[in-house]
Amino acid sequence: MSLQDLYYNQRRRKQRSIESFDETLQKKSARNEVYRLRRARNRSDQLSQRSTNLVHSQIEVNVPERSCGNMSEACEFYGAFYWKNEVNSSKKYCCHDGKVCLPNLTEAPDLFKELLCSDSQEAKNYRQHIREYNAELAFASMGAEIKAPPGTVPYCFRIHDQIYHMVSPLYSNELNKSGYGQLYIFDSSEASNRRIENNQACLHSVMEKLDTLLRSINPFAESYLQMHQLIQSNPVLNVKMFFMEHPDLDLRRNNAPTSRTEAAVIFVGDDG
């Protein structure tokens, strides 16, 4: 250490010895503020430089233009429109020259058309609370282990392991409140009353109409009611119901429940 440094340190110690506590605190606060501003400026410069580097890295020069043409071509088999240059390497169109034939979409029930398109009070209420109606009229509840991403990244709905559906018992008890599939053993009015207890914003008339519609088109509702009637007529029997998948069912799709895609089979007795 040089003589100049020794002299400077000695002078600083003497100066601090005659300073009051408030003066020392003020100087320390001023130094901390200077350091904070300096760190913030350096951090801002680093972020600015990083952003500039990212922009430069994403800029491509002389990118060739690729155009698919106008959507003016029509499939000669089914009339679907496609881009003029939209053909694959084998020169086949969307339907592989008529080999792929998709069935027409089934016509939606008139009740759904009215609730989704009209301006009535019931239709407005249905569209506003459509998630509540959907949840209350479901036959099972979805279950899964939800694991949010770690850290401070934006939230996304992430499921760990597999998804399963929880089906309530046919009859309610102290542990299992009436809900889901077991409500279809009641008449539409009583079932709607129990659903409205959990969703006061929904309309009873809309809930009852939807319940009646599902009973007429959904095979699961008929299976629940059939099982209930069988138990009522033979209370001593051990009755079980299984939902069996049709071998032709495509598990990659959300298939509508029909008697062909899934079947609810009722077994009487332990031996079936």
Buried (B, 14 or more C-beta within 10 A) or exposed (E): EEEEEEEEEEEEEEEEEEEEEEEEEEEEEEEEEEEEEEEEEEEEEEEEEEEEEEEEEEEEEEEEEEEEEEEEBEBEBEEEEBEEEEEEEEEEBBBEEEEEEEEEEEEEBEBEEBBEEEEEEBBEBBEEBEEBBEBBBBBBEEEBEEEEEEEEEEEEEEEEEEEEEEBBEBEBEEEEEBBBBBBBBBEBEBBBBBBBEEBEEBBEEBBBBBBBBBBEEBBBBBBBBBBBEBBEEEEEEEBEBEBEEEEEEEEEEEBEBEEEBBBBEEEEEEEE
